[in-house]
Amino acid sequence: MTGGMVGRHYLDPGDRLSGRKHPPEPVTVLARWADGGGPRNVLIRRPDGTRQVIPFPRRLRRRPEDVP
């Protein structure tokens, strides 16, 4: 499943488990998917090139320059 968010840039403020990031880290969404009607998961790429699967939209925020 692809969507409008694939290829977009977001800010990751972190969470309780991975730790908060201040300032939030810019990330790029590479793919998204969901099972049934549950929350979507997304594959992101961090600035250092690492990839991680995280829940969306609970964690990622749009960058201020991307908000209309």
N, C-alpha and C positions, 0 to 999 in steps of 0.2 A: 504494500500500500504506500503510495506516495502522497504528499500533500503540499500545500502552499508553504509550509514551514521548512521543507527540505532546502538546504542551501542558504537559509537565512542565518543571521548572526543574532545571538542573544547574550545576556549577561547571566552568569551563574554565581549567586551569592553564597553557595554552599548550603549545608544543612547540619543538623545536630550530629549525624553520624560521621560525615566526612570533614566536618569543621567549617566554620564560617570563613568567607573570603572577603577581606576588606582592603581595597575596593573589589567589587565583584569581577570575576574573570570573564573576558569575552570568549565565547565558544561558537562553533558552527554546527548546525544540525545536518547530519549526513543521511539519516534514515529515520522513519518512525513506523510503529506498528502497535496493535492492540489486540487483545483476546476478548471476544465478546463485546460487552458494553462498558468494560472497565476503563481505567485511565490509560492513556497512551504512554508508551515508552519510546524514548528517542536515543539514537546513537549520536554522540557529539564528538567533535575533535577540539582538543584544547590547543592553545597557542604553541605548546612544546611538541605537538604532533601526536600525543597520546589520545586514545579513544576510550570512551566510557559509555555505558548504557545507564540512563537515569530516567526517572518518571517526569512526565510533562503533563500539565503546565504547572504543577505544584512548585517547581523549583526555578525554572528559567524565567527571566524577565526580558522584555523587549528593551533594546538600547534606546536612549532618549532621541537620538537622531533618526531612528526608524519609526517613531510614533508620529502619525499624521497630525 
